[in-house]
Amino acid sequence: MRHSFVSLLSDNGIPLEEISRLAGHSSTAVTELVYRKQIRPVLQGGAVVMDRIFKS
C-alpha cells in the first residue's frame, strides 16, 4: 500500500518533500532510498526542466 501511495503521488507531480512528509519519513533521503523506482519520474521531470532552463 505504501509503494502504491508513493507511486500515485509521484505520478501526479507531488514534490518529493511533500511525499516524504506524507509517508512519515524523517527526510527526503529516506524516501529516495526506499522508493527510488516509484519517484524516478519526479526526479527525471526536474532534470528536464533544468535542461530547458539552462539550454543555450
C-alpha distance matrix in Angstrom:
0.0 3.8 5.5 5.1 6.1 8.7 9.8 10.5 12.3 14.1 15.2 16.6 18.7 17.4 19.3 17.8 19.3 17.4 14.0 15.0 16.2 13.3 11.0 13.8 15.4 19.1 19.9 19.0 20.1 17.1 14.7 17.0 17.2 13.7 12.3 15.8 15.0 12.5 15.1 18.1 19.0 19.4 21.6 23.5 24.1 25.6 27.8 29.1 30.0 31.8 33.7 34.8 36.0 38.0 39.3 43.1
3.8 0.0 3.8 5.4 4.9 6.2 8.4 9.9 10.6 12.1 14.0 15.5 16.9 15.1 16.4 14.6 15.9 14.4 10.8 11.4 12.9 10.4 7.6 10.5 11.7 15.5 16.1 15.2 16.4 13.4 11.0 13.6 14.0 10.6 9.4 13.1 13.1 10.6 12.5 15.9 17.1 17.0 18.9 21.3 21.9 23.0 25.3 26.9 27.7 29.2 31.2 32.6 33.5 35.3 36.9 40.7
5.5 3.8 0.0 3.8 5.4 5.2 6.0 8.5 9.9 10.4 11.9 14.2 15.5 14.5 15.8 13.9 16.0 15.0 11.2 12.1 14.4 12.4 9.7 13.0 13.3 16.9 16.7 15.0 15.8 13.3 10.5 12.0 12.4 9.1 7.1 10.3 9.6 7.3 9.9 12.9 14.2 14.7 16.5 18.5 19.5 20.9 22.8 24.3 25.5 27.1 28.8 30.2 31.5 33.2 34.5 38.2
5.1 5.4 3.8 0.0 3.8 5.5 5.0 6.0 8.5 9.7 10.3 12.2 14.4 13.8 15.9 14.9 17.1 15.4 11.9 13.8 15.7 13.0 11.2 14.8 15.8 19.5 19.3 17.4 18.7 16.5 13.3 14.8 15.8 12.7 10.1 12.8 11.5 8.4 11.0 13.9 14.2 14.9 17.4 19.0 19.4 21.3 23.4 24.3 25.4 27.5 29.1 30.1 31.6 33.6 34.7 38.4
6.1 4.9 5.4 3.8 0.0 3.8 5.5 5.3 6.3 8.6 10.0 10.9 12.8 11.3 13.5 12.7 14.4 12.2 8.9 11.1 12.4 9.4 8.3 12.0 13.4 17.1 17.1 15.5 17.4 15.3 12.1 14.2 15.7 13.0 10.5 13.5 13.0 9.6 11.0 14.4 14.6 14.3 16.9 19.1 19.0 20.4 23.0 24.1 24.6 26.6 28.7 29.5 30.5 32.8 34.2 37.9
8.7 6.2 5.2 5.5 3.8 0.0 3.8 5.5 5.2 6.0 8.5 10.0 10.9 9.4 10.8 9.5 11.6 10.2 6.6 8.6 10.9 8.9 7.5 11.2 11.7 15.1 14.4 12.3 14.1 12.5 8.9 10.6 12.5 10.3 7.5 10.1 10.1 6.7 7.4 11.0 11.6 11.1 13.4 15.7 16.0 17.1 19.6 21.0 21.6 23.4 25.4 26.6 27.5 29.5 31.0 34.8
9.8 8.4 6.0 5.0 5.5 3.8 0.0 3.8 5.5 5.1 5.9 8.5 10.1 10.0 11.9 11.1 14.0 12.8 9.5 11.9 14.4 12.5 11.3 15.0 15.2 18.6 17.5 14.8 16.3 15.1 11.4 12.0 13.9 11.9 8.3 10.0 8.7 4.9 6.7 9.5 9.4 10.0 12.7 14.2 14.4 16.3 18.5 19.4 20.5 22.5 24.1 25.2 26.6 28.6 29.7 33.5
10.5 9.9 8.5 6.0 5.3 5.5 3.8 0.0 3.8 5.5 5.1 6.2 8.9 8.9 11.9 12.2 14.7 12.7 9.9 13.1 14.8 12.3 12.1 15.9 16.9 20.2 19.3 16.8 18.9 17.8 14.0 15.0 17.3 15.3 11.9 13.5 12.3 8.5 9.5 12.2 11.1 11.2 14.5 15.8 15.2 17.2 19.9 20.3 20.9 23.4 25.1 25.6 26.9 29.4 30.4 34.2
12.3 10.6 9.9 8.5 6.3 5.2 5.5 3.8 0.0 3.8 5.5 5.2 6.6 5.4 8.4 9.0 11.2 9.0 6.7 10.3 11.8 9.7 10.3 13.9 14.7 17.8 16.6 14.2 16.8 16.1 12.3 13.5 16.3 14.9 11.7 13.2 13.0 9.3 8.7 11.8 10.8 9.6 12.9 14.8 13.8 15.2 18.2 18.9 19.0 21.3 23.5 23.9 24.8 27.3 28.8 32.5
14.1 12.1 10.4 9.7 8.6 6.0 5.1 5.5 3.8 0.0 3.8 5.3 5.3 5.5 7.4 7.6 10.8 9.8 7.5 10.6 13.0 11.8 11.9 15.3 15.2 18.0 16.1 13.0 15.2 15.0 11.3 11.4 14.4 13.6 10.1 10.6 10.2 6.9 5.5 8.2 7.1 6.0 9.3 11.1 10.5 12.0 14.8 15.6 16.0 18.2 20.2 20.9 22.1 24.3 25.6 29.4
15.2 14.0 11.9 10.3 10.0 8.5 5.9 5.1 5.5 3.8 0.0 3.8 5.6 7.6 10.2 11.1 14.4 13.2 11.1 14.3 16.5 15.0 15.1 18.7 18.9 21.7 19.9 16.8 18.7 18.6 14.8 14.6 17.4 16.4 12.6 12.8 11.4 8.2 7.8 9.3 6.9 7.3 10.9 11.5 10.4 13.0 15.4 15.4 16.1 18.9 20.3 20.6 22.3 24.7 25.5 29.2
16.6 15.5 14.2 12.2 10.9 10.0 8.5 6.2 5.2 5.3 3.8 0.0 3.8 5.8 9.2 11.3 13.9 12.0 10.9 14.5 16.0 14.3 15.4 18.8 19.4 22.1 20.4 17.5 20.1 20.1 16.3 16.6 19.7 18.8 15.3 15.7 14.8 11.5 10.5 12.3 9.7 8.8 12.6 13.4 11.4 13.5 16.5 16.2 16.1 19.1 20.9 20.7 22.0 24.8 25.8 29.4
18.7 16.9 15.5 14.4 12.8 10.9 10.1 8.9 6.6 5.3 5.6 3.8 0.0 3.8 6.2 8.8 11.4 10.3 9.9 13.2 14.8 14.0 15.3 18.4 18.5 20.7 18.5 15.4 18.1 18.7 15.2 15.1 18.6 18.3 15.0 14.9 14.7 11.8 9.6 11.2 8.6 6.4 10.0 11.2 8.8 10.2 13.6 13.5 13.0 15.8 17.9 17.8 18.7 21.6 22.9 26.5
17.4 15.1 14.5 13.8 11.3 9.4 10.0 8.9 5.4 5.5 7.6 5.8 3.8 0.0 3.8 6.5 8.4 6.6 6.6 10.1 11.2 10.5 12.3 15.0 15.3 17.5 15.6 12.9 16.0 16.5 13.1 13.8 17.3 16.9 14.0 14.6 15.2 12.1 9.8 12.2 10.7 7.9 11.0 13.2 11.3 11.7 15.3 16.0 15.2 17.4 20.0 20.2 20.5 23.2 25.0 28.6
19.3 16.4 15.8 15.9 13.5 10.8 11.9 11.9 8.4 7.4 10.2 9.2 6.2 3.8 0.0 3.8 5.4 5.4 6.4 8.7 10.1 10.8 12.4 14.5 14.0 15.5 13.1 10.2 13.4 14.5 11.5 11.9 15.6 16.0 13.6 13.7 15.1 12.7 9.5 11.7 10.9 7.4 9.3 12.2 10.6 9.8 13.4 14.9 13.8 15.2 18.3 18.8 18.7 21.1 23.3 26.8
17.8 14.6 13.9 14.9 12.7 9.5 11.1 12.2 9.0 7.6 11.1 11.3 8.8 6.5 3.8 0.0 3.8 5.4 5.0 6.0 8.6 9.8 10.4 12.3 11.1 12.5 9.9 6.7 9.7 10.8 7.9 8.2 11.9 12.6 10.6 10.7 12.9 10.9 7.7 10.2 10.7 7.5 8.4 11.9 11.6 10.6 13.6 15.8 15.3 16.2 19.1 20.3 20.2 22.1 24.4 27.9
19.3 15.9 16.0 17.1 14.4 11.6 14.0 14.7 11.2 10.8 14.4 13.9 11.4 8.4 5.4 3.8 0.0 3.8 5.5 5.1 6.2 8.7 10.0 10.8 9.7 10.4 8.0 6.0 9.7 10.8 8.9 10.1 13.5 14.2 13.0 13.6 16.2 14.2 11.3 13.9 14.5 11.1 11.7 15.3 14.8 13.2 16.2 18.6 17.6 18.0 21.3 22.5 21.8 23.6 26.3 29.7
17.4 14.4 15.0 15.4 12.2 10.2 12.8 12.7 9.0 9.8 13.2 12.0 10.3 6.6 5.4 5.4 3.8 0.0 3.8 5.4 5.1 6.1 8.5 9.8 10.2 11.7 10.3 8.9 12.6 12.8 10.3 12.3 15.5 15.3 13.8 15.1 17.0 14.3 12.0 15.1 15.1 11.9 13.6 16.9 15.9 15.0 18.3 20.2 19.1 20.2 23.4 24.0 23.6 25.9 28.3 31.8
14.0 10.8 11.2 11.9 8.9 6.6 9.5 9.9 6.7 7.5 11.1 10.9 9.9 6.6 6.4 5.0 5.5 3.8 0.0 3.8 5.5 5.2 6.0 8.6 8.8 11.3 10.2 8.3 11.5 10.9 7.8 10.0 13.0 12.2 10.4 12.2 13.8 11.0 9.2 12.7 13.2 10.7 12.5 15.8 15.4 15.1 18.2 20.0 19.6 20.9 23.7 24.7 24.8 26.9 29.1 32.6
15.0 11.4 12.1 13.8 11.1 8.6 11.9 13.1 10.3 10.6 14.3 14.5 13.2 10.1 8.7 6.0 5.1 5.4 3.8 0.0 3.8 5.5 5.2 6.3 5.3 7.6 6.5 5.4 8.6 7.8 5.6 8.6 11.1 10.6 10.0 11.9 14.4 12.3 10.6 13.9 15.2 12.7 13.6 17.2 17.4 16.6 19.3 21.7 21.4 22.0 25.0 26.3 26.1 27.8 30.3 33.8
16.2 12.9 14.4 15.7 12.4 10.9 14.4 14.8 11.8 13.0 16.5 16.0 14.8 11.2 10.1 8.6 6.2 5.1 5.5 3.8 0.0 3.8 5.5 5.2 5.9 7.6 7.8 8.1 11.5 10.6 9.2 12.3 14.6 13.9 13.5 15.7 18.1 15.7 14.0 17.4 18.4 15.6 16.8 20.3 20.0 19.0 22.0 24.3 23.5 24.2 27.4 28.5 27.9 29.9 32.5 35.9
13.3 10.4 12.4 13.0 9.4 8.9 12.5 12.3 9.7 11.8 15.0 14.3 14.0 10.5 10.8 9.8 8.7 6.1 5.2 5.5 3.8 0.0 3.8 5.3 7.7 10.4 11.0 10.9 14.0 12.5 10.3 13.6 15.8 14.3 13.4 16.0 17.7 14.8 13.9 17.6 18.1 15.8 17.7 20.9 20.4 20.1 23.3 25.1 24.5 25.7 28.7 29.6 29.4 31.6 33.9 37.5
11.0 7.6 9.7 11.2 8.3 7.5 11.3 12.1 10.3 11.9 15.1 15.4 15.3 12.3 12.4 10.4 10.0 8.5 6.0 5.2 5.5 3.8 0.0 3.8 5.7 9.2 10.1 10.0 12.4 10.0 8.0 11.6 13.1 11.1 10.6 13.8 15.5 13.0 12.7 16.4 17.6 15.8 17.4 20.6 20.8 20.7 23.4 25.5 25.4 26.5 29.2 30.5 30.6 32.5 34.7 38.3
13.8 10.5 13.0 14.8 12.0 11.2 15.0 15.9 13.9 15.3 18.7 18.8 18.4 15.0 14.5 12.3 10.8 9.8 8.6 6.3 5.2 5.3 3.8 0.0 3.8 6.6 8.7 10.1 12.2 9.9 9.2 13.0 14.0 12.5 13.0 16.0 18.3 16.2 15.6 19.2 20.7 18.6 19.7 23.2 23.4 22.8 25.5 27.9 27.6 28.3 31.2 32.6 32.3 34.0 36.5 40.0
15.4 11.7 13.3 15.8 13.4 11.7 15.2 16.9 14.7 15.2 18.9 19.4 18.5 15.3 14.0 11.1 9.7 10.2 8.8 5.3 5.9 7.7 5.7 3.8 0.0 3.8 5.5 7.1 8.7 6.3 6.6 10.2 11.0 10.2 11.3 13.9 16.7 15.2 14.3 17.5 19.5 17.5 17.8 21.4 22.1 21.2 23.5 26.3 26.2 26.4 29.3 31.0 30.7 32.1 34.6 38.1
19.1 15.5 16.9 19.5 17.1 15.1 18.6 20.2 17.8 18.0 21.7 22.1 20.7 17.5 15.5 12.5 10.4 11.7 11.3 7.6 7.6 10.4 9.2 6.6 3.8 0.0 3.8 7.2 8.3 7.0 8.7 11.6 12.2 12.4 14.0 15.9 19.2 18.2 16.7 19.6 21.7 19.3 19.2 22.9 23.6 22.2 24.3 27.3 27.0 26.7 29.8 31.6 30.9 32.0 34.9 38.1
19.9 16.1 16.7 19.3 17.1 14.4 17.5 19.3 16.6 16.1 19.9 20.4 18.5 15.6 13.1 9.9 8.0 10.3 10.2 6.5 7.8 11.0 10.1 8.7 5.5 3.8 0.0 3.8 5.3 5.7 7.0 9.0 10.3 11.5 12.6 13.8 17.2 16.4 14.4 16.9 19.0 16.5 15.9 19.6 20.5 18.7 20.7 23.9 23.5 23.1 26.1 28.1 27.3 28.3 31.1 34.4
19.0 15.2 15.0 17.4 15.5 12.3 14.8 16.8 14.2 13.0 16.8 17.5 15.4 12.9 10.2 6.7 6.0 8.9 8.3 5.4 8.1 10.9 10.0 10.1 7.1 7.2 3.8 0.0 3.8 5.4 5.0 6.1 8.5 10.0 10.3 10.8 14.2 13.4 11.0 13.2 15.3 12.8 12.1 15.9 16.8 15.1 17.1 20.2 20.1 19.8 22.7 24.7 24.2 25.2 27.9 31.3
20.1 16.4 15.8 18.7 17.4 14.1 16.3 18.9 16.8 15.2 18.7 20.1 18.1 16.0 13.4 9.7 9.7 12.6 11.5 8.6 11.5 14.0 12.4 12.2 8.7 8.3 5.3 3.8 0.0 3.8 5.4 5.1 6.1 8.6 9.9 9.9 13.6 13.9 11.8 13.4 16.2 14.3 12.8 16.3 18.0 16.4 17.6 21.0 21.4 20.7 23.2 25.7 25.3 25.9 28.4 31.7
17.1 13.4 13.3 16.5 15.3 12.5 15.1 17.8 16.1 15.0 18.6 20.1 18.7 16.5 14.5 10.8 10.8 12.8 10.9 7.8 10.6 12.5 10.0 9.9 6.3 7.0 5.7 5.4 3.8 0.0 3.8 5.5 5.2 6.1 8.3 9.6 13.1 13.0 11.9 14.1 17.1 15.6 14.7 18.2 19.8 18.8 20.3 23.4 24.0 23.7 26.1 28.5 28.4 29.1 31.5 34.9
14.7 11.0 10.5 13.3 12.1 8.9 11.4 14.0 12.3 11.3 14.8 16.3 15.2 13.1 11.5 7.9 8.9 10.3 7.8 5.6 9.2 10.3 8.0 9.2 6.6 8.7 7.0 5.0 5.4 3.8 0.0 3.8 5.5 5.4 5.7 7.4 10.5 9.7 8.5 11.2 13.8 12.3 12.2 15.6 16.9 16.4 18.2 21.0 21.5 21.8 24.2 26.3 26.5 27.6 29.8 33.3
17.0 13.6 12.0 14.8 14.2 10.6 12.0 15.0 13.5 11.4 14.6 16.6 15.1 13.8 11.9 8.2 10.1 12.3 10.0 8.6 12.3 13.6 11.6 13.0 10.2 11.6 9.0 6.1 5.1 5.5 3.8 0.0 3.8 5.7 5.5 4.9 8.6 8.9 7.2 8.8 11.9 10.8 9.6 12.9 14.8 14.2 15.4 18.4 19.4 19.3 21.4 23.8 24.2 25.0 27.0 30.5
17.2 14.0 12.4 15.8 15.7 12.5 13.9 17.3 16.3 14.4 17.4 19.7 18.6 17.3 15.6 11.9 13.5 15.5 13.0 11.1 14.6 15.8 13.1 14.0 11.0 12.2 10.3 8.5 6.1 5.2 5.5 3.8 0.0 3.8 5.8 5.6 9.1 10.4 9.8 11.0 14.6 14.1 12.8 15.6 18.0 17.6 18.3 21.3 22.6 22.4 24.2 26.9 27.3 27.8 29.7 33.2
13.7 10.6 9.1 12.7 13.0 10.3 11.9 15.3 14.9 13.6 16.4 18.8 18.3 16.9 16.0 12.6 14.2 15.3 12.2 10.6 13.9 14.3 11.1 12.5 10.2 12.4 11.5 10.0 8.6 6.1 5.4 5.7 3.8 0.0 3.8 6.0 8.5 9.0 9.7 11.6 14.9 14.7 14.4 17.0 19.2 19.3 20.4 23.0 24.4 24.7 26.5 28.8 29.5 30.3 32.1 35.7
12.3 9.4 7.1 10.1 10.5 7.5 8.3 11.9 11.7 10.1 12.6 15.3 15.0 14.0 13.6 10.6 13.0 13.8 10.4 10.0 13.5 13.4 10.6 13.0 11.3 14.0 12.6 10.3 9.9 8.3 5.7 5.5 5.8 3.8 0.0 3.8 5.5 5.3 6.2 8.5 11.4 11.5 11.8 14.2 16.1 16.7 18.0 20.3 21.7 22.4 24.1 26.3 27.2 28.3 29.9 33.6
15.8 13.1 10.3 12.8 13.5 10.1 10.0 13.5 13.2 10.6 12.8 15.7 14.9 14.6 13.7 10.7 13.6 15.1 12.2 11.9 15.7 16.0 13.8 16.0 13.9 15.9 13.8 10.8 9.9 9.6 7.4 4.9 5.6 6.0 3.8 0.0 3.8 5.5 5.3 5.9 9.5 10.0 9.3 11.3 13.9 14.4 15.1 17.5 19.3 19.8 21.1 23.5 24.7 25.4 26.8 30.5
15.0 13.1 9.6 11.5 13.0 10.1 8.7 12.3 13.0 10.2 11.4 14.8 14.7 15.2 15.1 12.9 16.2 17.0 13.8 14.4 18.1 17.7 15.5 18.3 16.7 19.2 17.2 14.2 13.6 13.1 10.5 8.6 9.1 8.5 5.5 3.8 0.0 3.8 5.6 5.4 8.4 10.2 10.2 11.2 13.7 15.3 15.8 17.5 19.7 20.7 21.6 23.7 25.4 26.3 27.2 30.9
12.5 10.6 7.3 8.4 9.6 6.7 4.9 8.5 9.3 6.9 8.2 11.5 11.8 12.1 12.7 10.9 14.2 14.3 11.0 12.3 15.7 14.8 13.0 16.2 15.2 18.2 16.4 13.4 13.9 13.0 9.7 8.9 10.4 9.0 5.3 5.5 3.8 0.0 3.8 5.7 7.4 8.7 10.1 11.5 13.0 14.7 16.1 17.5 19.2 20.6 21.9 23.6 25.1 26.6 27.6 31.4
15.1 12.5 9.9 11.0 11.0 7.4 6.7 9.5 8.7 5.5 7.8 10.5 9.6 9.8 9.5 7.7 11.3 12.0 9.2 10.6 14.0 13.9 12.7 15.6 14.3 16.7 14.4 11.0 11.8 11.9 8.5 7.2 9.8 9.7 6.2 5.3 5.6 3.8 0.0 3.8 5.6 5.5 6.6 8.8 10.1 11.2 12.9 14.6 16.0 17.3 18.9 20.6 21.8 23.3 24.6 28.4
18.1 15.9 12.9 13.9 14.4 11.0 9.5 12.2 11.8 8.2 9.3 12.3 11.2 12.2 11.7 10.2 13.9 15.1 12.7 13.9 17.4 17.6 16.4 19.2 17.5 19.6 16.9 13.2 13.4 14.1 11.2 8.8 11.0 11.6 8.5 5.9 5.4 5.7 3.8 0.0 3.8 5.4 5.1 6.0 8.4 9.9 10.6 12.2 14.3 15.4 16.4 18.5 20.1 21.2 22.1 25.9
19.0 17.1 14.2 14.2 14.6 11.6 9.4 11.1 10.8 7.1 6.9 9.7 8.6 10.7 10.9 10.7 14.5 15.1 13.2 15.2 18.4 18.1 17.6 20.7 19.5 21.7 19.0 15.3 16.2 17.1 13.8 11.9 14.6 14.9 11.4 9.5 8.4 7.4 5.6 3.8 0.0 3.8 5.5 5.0 5.9 8.6 9.8 10.3 12.2 14.2 15.1 16.4 18.4 20.0 20.7 24.4
19.4 17.0 14.7 14.9 14.3 11.1 10.0 11.2 9.6 6.0 7.3 8.8 6.4 7.9 7.4 7.5 11.1 11.9 10.7 12.7 15.6 15.8 15.8 18.6 17.5 19.3 16.5 12.8 14.3 15.6 12.3 10.8 14.1 14.7 11.5 10.0 10.2 8.7 5.5 5.4 3.8 0.0 3.8 5.5 5.1 6.4 8.8 10.0 10.8 12.6 14.4 15.6 16.8 18.7 20.0 23.7
21.6 18.9 16.5 17.4 16.9 13.4 12.7 14.5 12.9 9.3 10.9 12.6 10.0 11.0 9.3 8.4 11.7 13.6 12.5 13.6 16.8 17.7 17.4 19.7 17.8 19.2 15.9 12.1 12.8 14.7 12.2 9.6 12.8 14.4 11.8 9.3 10.2 10.1 6.6 5.1 5.5 3.8 0.0 3.8 5.4 5.2 6.4 8.9 10.1 10.8 12.5 14.5 15.5 16.8 18.3 22.0
23.5 21.3 18.5 19.0 19.1 15.7 14.2 15.8 14.8 11.1 11.5 13.4 11.2 13.2 12.2 11.9 15.3 16.9 15.8 17.2 20.3 20.9 20.6 23.2 21.4 22.9 19.6 15.9 16.3 18.2 15.6 12.9 15.6 17.0 14.2 11.3 11.2 11.5 8.8 6.0 5.0 5.5 3.8 0.0 3.8 5.3 5.0 6.3 8.7 9.9 10.5 12.5 14.3 15.4 16.2 19.9
24.1 21.9 19.5 19.4 19.0 16.0 14.4 15.2 13.8 10.5 10.4 11.4 8.8 11.3 10.6 11.6 14.8 15.9 15.4 17.4 20.0 20.4 20.8 23.4 22.1 23.6 20.5 16.8 18.0 19.8 16.9 14.8 18.0 19.2 16.1 13.9 13.7 13.0 10.1 8.4 5.9 5.1 5.4 3.8 0.0 3.8 5.4 5.1 6.4 8.7 9.9 10.8 12.5 14.5 15.3 19.1
25.6 23.0 20.9 21.3 20.4 17.1 16.3 17.2 15.2 12.0 13.0 13.5 10.2 11.7 9.8 10.6 13.2 15.0 15.1 16.6 19.0 20.1 20.7 22.8 21.2 22.2 18.7 15.1 16.4 18.8 16.4 14.2 17.6 19.3 16.7 14.4 15.3 14.7 11.2 9.9 8.6 6.4 5.2 5.3 3.8 0.0 3.8 5.4 5.2 6.3 8.6 10.0 10.6 12.4 14.1 17.8
27.8 25.3 22.8 23.4 23.0 19.6 18.5 19.9 18.2 14.8 15.4 16.5 13.6 15.3 13.4 13.6 16.2 18.3 18.2 19.3 22.0 23.3 23.4 25.5 23.5 24.3 20.7 17.1 17.6 20.3 18.2 15.4 18.3 20.4 18.0 15.1 15.8 16.1 12.9 10.6 9.8 8.8 6.4 5.0 5.4 3.8 0.0 3.8 5.4 5.1 6.1 8.7 9.9 10.6 11.9 15.6
29.1 26.9 24.3 24.3 24.1 21.0 19.4 20.3 18.9 15.6 15.4 16.2 13.5 16.0 14.9 15.8 18.6 20.2 20.0 21.7 24.3 25.1 25.5 27.9 26.3 27.3 23.9 20.2 21.0 23.4 21.0 18.4 21.3 23.0 20.3 17.5 17.5 17.5 14.6 12.2 10.3 10.0 8.9 6.3 5.1 5.4 3.8 0.0 3.8 5.5 5.1 6.3 8.7 10.1 10.4 14.2
30.0 27.7 25.5 25.4 24.6 21.6 20.5 20.9 19.0 16.0 16.1 16.1 13.0 15.2 13.8 15.3 17.6 19.1 19.6 21.4 23.5 24.5 25.4 27.6 26.2 27.0 23.5 20.1 21.4 24.0 21.5 19.4 22.6 24.4 21.7 19.3 19.7 19.2 16.0 14.3 12.2 10.8 10.1 8.7 6.4 5.2 5.4 3.8 0.0 3.8 5.4 5.1 6.2 8.8 9.9 13.5
31.8 29.2 27.1 27.5 26.6 23.4 22.5 23.4 21.3 18.2 18.9 19.1 15.8 17.4 15.2 16.2 18.0 20.2 20.9 22.0 24.2 25.7 26.5 28.3 26.4 26.7 23.1 19.8 20.7 23.7 21.8 19.3 22.4 24.7 22.4 19.8 20.7 20.6 17.3 15.4 14.2 12.6 10.8 9.9 8.7 6.3 5.1 5.5 3.8 0.0 3.8 5.4 5.0 6.2 8.3 11.8
33.7 31.2 28.8 29.1 28.7 25.4 24.1 25.1 23.5 20.2 20.3 20.9 17.9 20.0 18.3 19.1 21.3 23.4 23.7 25.0 27.4 28.7 29.2 31.2 29.3 29.8 26.1 22.7 23.2 26.1 24.2 21.4 24.2 26.5 24.1 21.1 21.6 21.9 18.9 16.4 15.1 14.4 12.5 10.5 9.9 8.6 6.1 5.1 5.4 3.8 0.0 3.8 5.5 5.4 5.7 9.5
34.8 32.6 30.2 30.1 29.5 26.6 25.2 25.6 23.9 20.9 20.6 20.7 17.8 20.2 18.8 20.3 22.5 24.0 24.7 26.3 28.5 29.6 30.5 32.6 31.0 31.6 28.1 24.7 25.7 28.5 26.3 23.8 26.9 28.8 26.3 23.5 23.7 23.6 20.6 18.5 16.4 15.6 14.5 12.5 10.8 10.0 8.7 6.3 5.1 5.4 3.8 0.0 3.8 5.6 5.3 8.7
36.0 33.5 31.5 31.6 30.5 27.5 26.6 26.9 24.8 22.1 22.3 22.0 18.7 20.5 18.7 20.2 21.8 23.6 24.8 26.1 27.9 29.4 30.6 32.3 30.7 30.9 27.3 24.2 25.3 28.4 26.5 24.2 27.3 29.5 27.2 24.7 25.4 25.1 21.8 20.1 18.4 16.8 15.5 14.3 12.5 10.6 9.9 8.7 6.2 5.0 5.5 3.8 0.0 3.8 5.7 8.5
38.0 35.3 33.2 33.6 32.8 29.5 28.6 29.4 27.3 24.3 24.7 24.8 21.6 23.2 21.1 22.1 23.6 25.9 26.9 27.8 29.9 31.6 32.5 34.0 32.1 32.0 28.3 25.2 25.9 29.1 27.6 25.0 27.8 30.3 28.3 25.4 26.3 26.6 23.3 21.2 20.0 18.7 16.8 15.4 14.5 12.4 10.6 10.1 8.8 6.2 5.4 5.6 3.8 0.0 3.8 6.2
39.3 36.9 34.5 34.7 34.2 31.0 29.7 30.4 28.8 25.6 25.5 25.8 22.9 25.0 23.3 24.4 26.3 28.3 29.1 30.3 32.5 33.9 34.7 36.5 34.6 34.9 31.1 27.9 28.4 31.5 29.8 27.0 29.7 32.1 29.9 26.8 27.2 27.6 24.6 22.1 20.7 20.0 18.3 16.2 15.3 14.1 11.9 10.4 9.9 8.3 5.7 5.3 5.7 3.8 0.0 3.8
43.1 40.7 38.2 38.4 37.9 34.8 33.5 34.2 32.5 29.4 29.2 29.4 26.5 28.6 26.8 27.9 29.7 31.8 32.6 33.8 35.9 37.5 38.3 40.0 38.1 38.1 34.4 31.3 31.7 34.9 33.3 30.5 33.2 35.7 33.6 30.5 30.9 31.4 28.4 25.9 24.4 23.7 22.0 19.9 19.1 17.8 15.6 14.2 13.5 11.8 9.5 8.7 8.5 6.2 3.8 0.0
